[in-house]
Amino acid sequence: MHALQLQPCELEEPCELEAVEAVAVDGKSLRGSRKMGAVDAHLLSALSQRVGVALGQVAVEDKTNEITAMIELLARLVLNGKLITADAMHTQHKIVSTIIEHGGDYLLVVKDNQPLLREDIEAVFEAPHLLELTRQELASERKVQEVSMHGNRIEQRVLRTSTAVCECYGKDLWPGLGQVLQIKRTITDKRTGRTTCETDYAITSLSPQSATPAQLLAIWREHWHIENKLHWVRDVTFDEDRSTVRSGHIPQVMATLRNTAIGLLRLLGHTNIARACRLMAAQPRLALAALGCSTENE
């Protein structure tokens, strides 16, 4: 994707901010295994956005949901200094509290499962008069715009941030709340000229002093690395959904082994996992060396 334009955020004074170590969390069903009666065939994984390595994985028990599994997964991770990104299902008070209590931060999408919060965030950006915001709250808004082109698509993204309503929501309901976010995406088909627009909202514990709108936009977009750097690779390169190993908990074990292989290859500098697998298959000594095994005759 080629970036055509980037409008930096407007800060009162330029400042150098530390990079944010983001961890994306999302679930994936082992479809073939579920159909054959495997136990707990839905897995919740955590992926480092920066290096593309799976940091943890838990099974979602058949009679529960991802929310319960999320608490278990967070307990296995070192949250201090990490920013957890997740979809709207995980925008829950208990999850936010767990992240903050263990020294982490969060960026979570807000949809209709939290209707009052969503309505208030929408009002912050679209109808601030309804909330009777102060001048200081109105002045806290910042934004960044990015335009990119991929094939016949031109996509414009505008991210707006504000600290309005953070004080009232952050005390008890959403601990650590630092900013509310709105992103508007406008997608234009160059061939037909047809334009579609969509708007989403999110909350984050990062304050305006900790992250610029440009950083938040990048983190929000890169949440989906977990899909294209992990889940898609397991499906397409390792053909996970059609695996014939489907008894008991074995599918979970195999998913863990695939995560490990993908992570190891990425740490070795490979960006194309399919190509890397072919290389290792053709030259097994490289795979043994990657695992720290000596290939020399002793």
Secondary structure, DSSP 8 states (H G I E B T S, - for coil): -EEEEEE----SS-------EEEEEEEEE-HHHHHTT-SS-EEEEEEETTT--EEEEEEE-TTS-HHHHHHHHHHHS--TTEEEEE-GGG--HHHHHHHHHTT-EEEEEE-TTSHHHHHHHHHHHH-GGGGT--HHHHHT-EEEEEEEEETTEEEEEEEEEE-TTHHHHHTTTSTT--EEEEEEEEEEETTT--EEEEEEEEEES--TTT--HHHHHHHHHHTTHHIIIIIHHHHHTS-GGG-S--STTHHHHHHHHHHHHHHHHHHTT-S-HHHHHHHHHH-HHHHHHHTT---S--
